[in-house]
Amino acid sequence: MTDTVTLPITGMTCANCVATVERSLKRVNGVSNAVVNLSSERATVEFDPTLVFLPDLIGRVERAGYGVATGEADLIIKRLADDNDARRLEKALLSLEGVLEAHVALATEKARVCYVPTIVSQAEIRKAVTRAGFEALELGGEADDAEARARAAEIAHQRRMLIIGLLFAVPLFLFSMARDFGLFGMWAHAGWVHWLMLAFATPVQFYVGAQYYVGAYKALRNGAPNMEVLIALGTTAAYVYSLPIVFGWLAGHVYLETSAVIITLVRLGKLLEARAKGGASEAIKKLLGLQAKTAHVVRDGIEMAVPVDEVRVGDVVLVRPGEKIPVDGVVVEGRSAVDESMLTGESLPVAKGPGDPVIGATLNKLGLLKFEATKVGKETALAQIIRLVEEAQGSKAPIQQLADKISAVFVPIVIAIAVLTFLGWYFFGPPLPVNADVNVFTRALINMVAVLVIACPCAMGLATPTAVMVGTGRGAELGILFKSGEALERAGRITTVVLDKTGTITKGQPAVTDIVTNQESANQRISESANQQSLIPNPQSLITDYELLRLAASVEKGSEHPLGEAIWAEATTRGLSLSEPIGFQAEAGLGVSAEVDGHAVAVGNLRMMEARGYPLNGLQSEVERLQAEAKTAMLVAVDGAVRGVIAVADTLKDGSVEAVADLRRMGLHVVMITGDNRETAEAIAGQVGLDAVLAEVLPEGKAEAVKRLQMDTPQRFNIVAMVGDGVNDAPALAQADVGIAIGTGTDVAIAAAPVTLMSGDLRGVVRAVKLSRQTLRTIKQNLFWAFFYNVILIPAAAFGLLNPMLAAGAMAFSSVFVVTNSLRLKKADV
């Protein structure tokens, strides 16, 4: 048995921090896997709940030198009778997964609960109070967003440290530069001036820079040196070197302004980075902001307004024009148009009436709707979307593995290069000029400090996760759900797109177009027969088209296949009296059969009739004609002989032709897969403009067909995406390199696919591929910058071409560049 929890981690600054937290969590007995994301600042941990508990995981994170963001809920508790009630409620609250502490005070009738917000919500805490037999009233209004609070506190802290650093470092830097240029005269070189400079530099070094000393100590204790080790080493070297000169023990130039400016610039970079990372998580905030705060429910015949968290399954909910639909449900009364664009990306409102589903967080535009709540809380579509986006943002893309491997050894290599730089310049450097204001030791030290502070593992650590975070968030805004960073990356590499026909290219709502009986010389068109109450049968015919339709529809009453439903719907529309089928049987990919009014009736395709050995009675030519018109010919056999053909056609979805054209313009090979006969499939392919067709593929053969495409020798067929919506598509979606489920399809198909389109529009596939390609391009740009920056500037610093303060500025802004570049995806044009 394995449980999975997500912990919001605080205090991480670079890829080495990620590696440290991951390694620390994996060392816990019972933890099978741990994935930490620097951009989203979350750790996803898989563990055996019989061996390890939540406090163990949090304790391990804290021992590694980092924190876990927690929330506090203050509740007023009603109906507490005595101290036993208080203890019982505490016990009930502590039994909730995610609750760390619970204190219930009988005297004040208040409860304070400390909890992990990514595991349990305040709504669930209040429900636990209710289940225990009490009533909870929240103090303070809005629910506490612990992660947002922790991020805001981090930004405020960085801003405060930056201001203090600027107050001391800027005057120190300006004075030092002016003195070096001889603007102040000889008094500026007096001994007391050095003491004044020390007074300005020390608060920056040990107060503003305290975080780097603490972080360096923790990193070294964990055996994983990080960026803070480099900053601490570099600035301390410059600071300590200056002390003997300040004390008058040695003559020379002090470099106190160097250490102060380096620390201040790094603080500036961290402030900008923290702000940018906050922008990267805006997609989740937008999704959370879609939720309605209250709902109007009818209980015991009385309408009342309740918080949306208190809506129960089965409640009847009223939604007036202009109001948000609070939870998922099914309309029981009223008609309206609902704007679902915030979830599906579809711009046009969707008509809703009795029996139609409604989705929470969508906007009711016109009429009054009364619906029954079917999904509430974490089960609603919006909650599931938020969960999927959070999981995707916390996952790692395969392209990140290279950066992780390099980051693991980066800091030790940089320290080694810095030591070699010092030794090289000290022992082998070119002779100094006679009038040089530095000695050999000082020159070697300054170049070593430049190497230490120019190196930036942060940029490498942020290159991939920030792009994945923004890309998945942008996808959610467009109605595209990527379930992992791997899915987002792979979708940008696909070369072949396989489209299921029914429900994907076509609407999946076929209708009867023709009925042909075995001895009629011409088929009776629906448009003709609909204008007359009854048909006069051919005297030589054994069966009328009405009787043929009635028998076929009676069998199809027990079918869930779209073609069968079309036959049943046509008979119902004509007002035919249907009989109850006996012994209904469905044969996958062939058809259905049953006994109707004493007759053995079979409805299916040509393969079914041939397999049973039923004579076609001269209908072969009619079948071929109908198939050439892109219609599916369903043969109807009565008592062992084919008596007629019912033609059913599905219509193309709006946007299918445009989507296929766009995919082909993007250089993708577009293939359709269907169980229909080749003639029908070819006719559809001609209308849409496909590259190839895989026809007459049985449901169980779709996965094998996708596998054959993946194994095809031409390079372009190697990475295959499968797009489908039905239960029988699930194996093929799982087999494909990238499975893309149409969101209007079944839950099984959606669960099997790493990418889900919230709307049924095939143009969503185009948007998904474009967004994935742009995200992949951004990741490559980020990684190029991160590697190029370090590969070029570390040697430059080692060869003495960089001043340490300039190096610190470049390092501080390298990670800001990476995050800012990723943020451009928020405006990606797809």
ChimeraX attribute file (.defattr): number of C-alpha atoms within 10 A of each C-alpha:
attribute: neighborCount
match mode: 1-to-1
recipient: residues
	/A:1	6
	/A:2	12
	/A:3	12
	/A:4	16
	/A:5	17
	/A:6	20
	/A:7	25
	/A:8	22
	/A:9	25
	/A:10	20
	/A:11	16
	/A:12	20
	/A:13	22
	/A:14	22
	/A:15	26
	/A:16	26
	/A:17	29
	/A:18	24
	/A:19	22
	/A:20	25
	/A:21	24
	/A:22	20
	/A:23	19
	/A:24	18
	/A:25	28
	/A:26	20
	/A:27	13
	/A:28	15
	/A:29	12
	/A:30	17
	/A:31	21
	/A:32	16
	/A:33	15
	/A:34	20
	/A:35	20
	/A:36	27
	/A:37	26
	/A:38	26
	/A:39	28
	/A:40	21
	/A:41	22
	/A:42	26
	/A:43	24
	/A:44	19
	/A:45	21
	/A:46	19
	/A:47	25
	/A:48	15
	/A:49	14
	/A:50	10
	/A:51	11
	/A:52	14
	/A:53	14
	/A:54	17
	/A:55	12
	/A:56	14
	/A:57	21
	/A:58	20
	/A:59	15
	/A:60	19
	/A:61	23
	/A:62	16
	/A:63	14
	/A:64	19
	/A:65	22
	/A:66	20
	/A:67	18
	/A:68	22
	/A:69	23
	/A:70	22
	/A:71	23
	/A:72	19
	/A:73	19
	/A:74	19
	/A:75	22
	/A:76	16
	/A:77	23
	/A:78	15
	/A:79	11
	/A:80	19
	/A:81	11
	/A:82	10
	/A:83	13
	/A:84	11
	/A:85	17
	/A:86	21
	/A:87	16
	/A:88	13
	/A:89	25
	/A:90	21
	/A:91	15
	/A:92	16
	/A:93	26
	/A:94	19
	/A:95	12
	/A:96	15
	/A:97	14
	/A:98	22
	/A:99	23
	/A:100	18
	/A:101	13
	/A:102	19
	/A:103	18
	/A:104	25
	/A:105	16
	/A:106	17
	/A:107	10
	/A:108	9
	/A:109	16
	/A:110	20
	/A:111	23
	/A:112	16
	/A:113	20
	/A:114	17
	/A:115	25
	/A:116	24
	/A:117	21
	/A:118	20
	/A:119	15
	/A:120	15
	/A:121	20
	/A:122	21
	/A:123	16
	/A:124	16
	/A:125	22
	/A:126	22
	/A:127	18
	/A:128	19
	/A:129	22
	/A:130	15
	/A:131	12
	/A:132	16
	/A:133	14
	/A:134	17
	/A:135	17
	/A:136	21
	/A:137	15
	/A:138	17
	/A:139	12
	/A:140	10
	/A:141	7
	/A:142	8
	/A:143	14
	/A:144	17
	/A:145	16
	/A:146	19
	/A:147	21
	/A:148	14
	/A:149	14
	/A:150	19
	/A:151	18
	/A:152	15
	/A:153	12
	/A:154	18
	/A:155	19
	/A:156	14
	/A:157	13
	/A:158	20
	/A:159	17
	/A:160	15
	/A:161	21
	/A:162	23
	/A:163	16
	/A:164	16
	/A:165	26
	/A:166	22
	/A:167	14
	/A:168	21
	/A:169	29
	/A:170	16
	/A:171	14
	/A:172	23
	/A:173	19
	/A:174	12
	/A:175	17
	/A:176	19
	/A:177	13
	/A:178	14
	/A:179	16
	/A:180	14
	/A:181	10
	/A:182	12
	/A:183	11
	/A:184	12
	/A:185	11
	/A:186	9
	/A:187	10
	/A:188	17
	/A:189	14
	/A:190	9
	/A:191	13
	/A:192	13
	/A:193	13
	/A:194	21
	/A:195	15
	/A:196	12
	/A:197	22
	/A:198	21
	/A:199	14
	/A:200	21
	/A:201	24
	/A:202	17
	/A:203	17
	/A:204	26
	/A:205	26
	/A:206	14
	/A:207	14
	/A:208	22
	/A:209	25
	/A:210	15
	/A:211	14
	/A:212	22
	/A:213	19
	/A:214	14
	/A:215	23
	/A:216	23
	/A:217	17
	/A:218	22
	/A:219	21
	/A:220	12
	/A:221	12
	/A:222	16
	/A:223	10
	/A:224	19
	/A:225	24
	/A:226	30
	/A:227	25
	/A:228	25
	/A:229	24
	/A:230	25
	/A:231	25
	/A:232	24
	/A:233	20
	/A:234	28
	/A:235	27
	/A:236	18
	/A:237	17
	/A:238	23
	/A:239	22
	/A:240	14
	/A:241	17
	/A:242	21
	/A:243	18
	/A:244	14
	/A:245	18
	/A:246	22
	/A:247	13
	/A:248	11
	/A:249	9
	/A:250	11
	/A:251	11
	/A:252	15
	/A:253	17
	/A:254	21
	/A:255	23
	/A:256	29
	/A:257	29
	/A:258	26
	/A:259	28
	/A:260	30
	/A:261	27
	/A:262	28
	/A:263	32
	/A:264	29
	/A:265	24
	/A:266	21
	/A:267	23
	/A:268	23
	/A:269	24
	/A:270	22
	/A:271	23
	/A:272	22
	/A:273	24
	/A:274	22
	/A:275	17
	/A:276	20
	/A:277	25
	/A:278	16
	/A:279	16
	/A:280	29
	/A:281	21
	/A:282	16
	/A:283	23
	/A:284	21
	/A:285	13
	/A:286	15
	/A:287	20
	/A:288	14
	/A:289	11
	/A:290	17
	/A:291	18
	/A:292	19
	/A:293	14
	/A:294	16
	/A:295	23
	/A:296	22
	/A:297	24
	/A:298	15
	/A:299	11
	/A:300	6
	/A:301	8
	/A:302	8
	/A:303	14
	/A:304	12
	/A:305	13
	/A:306	13
	/A:307	13
	/A:308	19
	/A:309	20
	/A:310	15
	/A:311	22
	/A:312	17
	/A:313	15
	/A:314	13
	/A:315	16
	/A:316	22
	/A:317	27
	/A:318	23
	/A:319	21
	/A:320	17
	/A:321	15
	/A:322	14
	/A:323	17
	/A:324	23
	/A:325	26
	/A:326	29
	/A:327	31
	/A:328	24
	/A:329	26
	/A:330	22
	/A:331	22
	/A:332	17
	/A:333	15
	/A:334	15
	/A:335	17
	/A:336	18
	/A:337	19
	/A:338	23
	/A:339	23
	/A:340	23
	/A:341	19
	/A:342	18
	/A:343	24
	/A:344	22
	/A:345	20
	/A:346	18
	/A:347	10
	/A:348	11
	/A:349	16
	/A:350	15
	/A:351	13
	/A:352	20
	/A:353	18
	/A:354	14
	/A:355	13
	/A:356	13
	/A:357	16
	/A:358	27
	/A:359	21
	/A:360	23
	/A:361	26
	/A:362	24
	/A:363	25
	/A:364	24
	/A:365	19
	/A:366	17
	/A:367	16
	/A:368	18
	/A:369	24
	/A:370	23
	/A:371	28
	/A:372	23
	/A:373	25
	/A:374	18
	/A:375	19
	/A:376	22
	/A:377	19
	/A:378	15
	/A:379	12
	/A:380	19
	/A:381	20
	/A:382	23
	/A:383	18
	/A:384	13
	/A:385	22
	/A:386	21
	/A:387	16
	/A:388	18
	/A:389	26
	/A:390	23
	/A:391	20
	/A:392	25
	/A:393	31
	/A:394	25
	/A:395	23
	/A:396	20
	/A:397	21
	/A:398	13
	/A:399	16
	/A:400	19
	/A:401	12
	/A:402	11
	/A:403	21
	/A:404	18
	/A:405	12
	/A:406	16
	/A:407	25
	/A:408	20
	/A:409	14
	/A:410	21
	/A:411	23
	/A:412	16
	/A:413	13
	/A:414	20
	/A:415	20
	/A:416	13
	/A:417	18
	/A:418	26
	/A:419	19
	/A:420	15
	/A:421	25
	/A:422	25
	/A:423	16
	/A:424	15
	/A:425	23
	/A:426	17
	/A:427	11
	/A:428	10
	/A:429	15
	/A:430	9
	/A:431	9
	/A:432	12
	/A:433	9
	/A:434	6
	/A:435	6
	/A:436	8
	/A:437	11
	/A:438	14
	/A:439	15
	/A:440	17
	/A:441	13
	/A:442	20
	/A:443	17
	/A:444	24
	/A:445	23
	/A:446	26
	/A:447	24
	/A:448	30
	/A:449	31
	/A:450	30
	/A:451	33
	/A:452	31
	/A:453	33
	/A:454	32
	/A:455	29
	/A:456	29
	/A:457	27
	/A:458	24
	/A:459	29
	/A:460	27
	/A:461	29
	/A:462	30
	/A:463	29
	/A:464	32
	/A:465	27
	/A:466	30
	/A:467	32
	/A:468	34
	/A:469	32
	/A:470	27
	/A:471	31
	/A:472	34
	/A:473	30
	/A:474	23
	/A:475	27
	/A:476	27
	/A:477	20
	/A:478	23
	/A:479	25
	/A:480	30
	/A:481	28
	/A:482	31
	/A:483	23
	/A:484	22
	/A:485	27
	/A:486	19
	/A:487	23
	/A:488	28
	/A:489	26
	/A:490	20
	/A:491	27
	/A:492	20
	/A:493	18
	/A:494	22
	/A:495	19
	/A:496	23
	/A:497	26
	/A:498	26
	/A:499	25
	/A:500	23
	/A:501	25
	/A:502	23
	/A:503	25
	/A:504	24
	/A:505	28
	/A:506	19
	/A:507	17
	/A:508	19
	/A:509	16
	/A:510	23
	/A:511	21
	/A:512	24
	/A:513	21
	/A:514	20
	/A:515	24
	/A:516	26
	/A:517	30
	/A:518	23
	/A:519	19
	/A:520	18
	/A:521	10
	/A:522	11
	/A:523	17
	/A:524	17
	/A:525	13
	/A:526	13
	/A:527	10
	/A:528	8
	/A:529	16
	/A:530	13
	/A:531	8
	/A:532	8
	/A:533	8
	/A:534	11
	/A:535	12
	/A:536	8
	/A:537	14
	/A:538	13
	/A:539	10
	/A:540	8
	/A:541	14
	/A:542	13
	/A:543	18
	/A:544	23
	/A:545	26
	/A:546	18
	/A:547	13
	/A:548	21
	/A:549	25
	/A:550	24
	/A:551	30
	/A:552	30
	/A:553	27
	/A:554	26
	/A:555	30
	/A:556	27
	/A:557	18
	/A:558	21
	/A:559	19
	/A:560	10
	/A:561	14
	/A:562	17
	/A:563	25
	/A:564	26
	/A:565	20
	/A:566	21
	/A:567	27
	/A:568	26
	/A:569	17
	/A:570	18
	/A:571	21
	/A:572	14
	/A:573	10
	/A:574	14
	/A:575	10
	/A:576	16
	/A:577	11
	/A:578	19
	/A:579	15
	/A:580	15
	/A:581	23
	/A:582	16
	/A:583	12
	/A:584	18
	/A:585	16
	/A:586	18
	/A:587	10
	/A:588	11
	/A:589	17
	/A:590	17
	/A:591	24
	/A:592	24
	/A:593	25
	/A:594	24
	/A:595	21
	/A:596	22
	/A:597	14
	/A:598	10
	/A:599	14
	/A:600	19
	/A:601	25
	/A:602	31
	/A:603	28
	/A:604	24
	/A:605	21
	/A:606	19
	/A:607	14
	/A:608	18
	/A:609	22
	/A:610	11
	/A:611	9
	/A:612	12
	/A:613	11
	/A:614	16
	/A:615	15
	/A:616	21
	/A:617	13
	/A:618	13
	/A:619	19
	/A:620	12
	/A:621	10
	/A:622	19
	/A:623	23
	/A:624	15
	/A:625	14
	/A:626	21
	/A:627	23
	/A:628	17
	/A:629	15
	/A:630	25
	/A:631	29
	/A:632	27
	/A:633	30
	/A:634	24
	/A:635	26
	/A:636	29
	/A:637	25
	/A:638	21
	/A:639	13
	/A:640	16
	/A:641	19
	/A:642	22
	/A:643	25
	/A:644	31
	/A:645	30
	/A:646	26
	/A:647	25
	/A:648	24
	/A:649	23
	/A:650	24
	/A:651	17
	/A:652	21
	/A:653	17
	/A:654	15
	/A:655	15
	/A:656	20
	/A:657	18
	/A:658	14
	/A:659	20
	/A:660	26
	/A:661	17
	/A:662	16
	/A:663	22
	/A:664	17
	/A:665	10
	/A:666	13
	/A:667	12
	/A:668	19
	/A:669	20
	/A:670	21
	/A:671	21
	/A:672	24
	/A:673	24
	/A:674	20
	/A:675	19
	/A:676	23
	/A:677	20
	/A:678	18
	/A:679	20
	/A:680	23
	/A:681	25
	/A:682	23
	/A:683	16
	/A:684	24
	/A:685	20
	/A:686	13
	/A:687	12
	/A:688	19
	/A:689	18
	/A:690	20
	/A:691	14
	/A:692	16
	/A:693	18
	/A:694	21
	/A:695	18
	/A:696	19
	/A:697	18
	/A:698	17
	/A:699	18
	/A:700	15
	/A:701	15
	/A:702	25
	/A:703	21
	/A:704	16
	/A:705	18
	/A:706	25
	/A:707	17
	/A:708	13
	/A:709	19
	/A:710	21
	/A:711	13
	/A:712	12
	/A:713	10
	/A:714	9
	/A:715	10
	/A:716	16
	/A:717	18
	/A:718	19
	/A:719	20
	/A:720	28
	/A:721	28
	/A:722	28
	/A:723	31
	/A:724	31
	/A:725	30
	/A:726	19
	/A:727	15
	/A:728	18
	/A:729	26
	/A:730	27
	/A:731	21
	/A:732	29
	/A:733	29
	/A:734	19
	/A:735	22
	/A:736	24
	/A:737	24
	/A:738	27
	/A:739	29
	/A:740	33
	/A:741	34
	/A:742	27
	/A:743	22
	/A:744	19
	/A:745	20
	/A:746	17
	/A:747	14
	/A:748	16
	/A:749	27
	/A:750	26
	/A:751	15
	/A:752	20
	/A:753	29
	/A:754	23
	/A:755	27
	/A:756	29
	/A:757	31
	/A:758	26
	/A:759	22
	/A:760	22
	/A:761	24
	/A:762	24
	/A:763	19
	/A:764	26
	/A:765	26
	/A:766	20
	/A:767	21
	/A:768	25
	/A:769	21
	/A:770	19
	/A:771	26
	/A:772	27
	/A:773	19
	/A:774	21
	/A:775	27
	/A:776	24
	/A:777	15
	/A:778	24
	/A:779	26
	/A:780	16
	/A:781	17
	/A:782	27
	/A:783	23
	/A:784	14
	/A:785	19
	/A:786	25
	/A:787	18
	/A:788	12
	/A:789	18
	/A:790	22
	/A:791	12
	/A:792	10
	/A:793	21
	/A:794	24
	/A:795	16
	/A:796	17
	/A:797	25
	/A:798	26
	/A:799	17
	/A:800	18
	/A:801	14
	/A:802	20
	/A:803	16
	/A:804	27
	/A:805	21
	/A:806	17
	/A:807	24
	/A:808	31
	/A:809	20
	/A:810	20
	/A:811	25
	/A:812	29
	/A:813	20
	/A:814	26
	/A:815	27
	/A:816	24
	/A:817	20
	/A:818	28
	/A:819	29
	/A:820	20
	/A:821	17
	/A:822	28
	/A:823	22
	/A:824	16
	/A:825	23
	/A:826	19
	/A:827	9
	/A:828	14
	/A:829	9
	/A:830	14
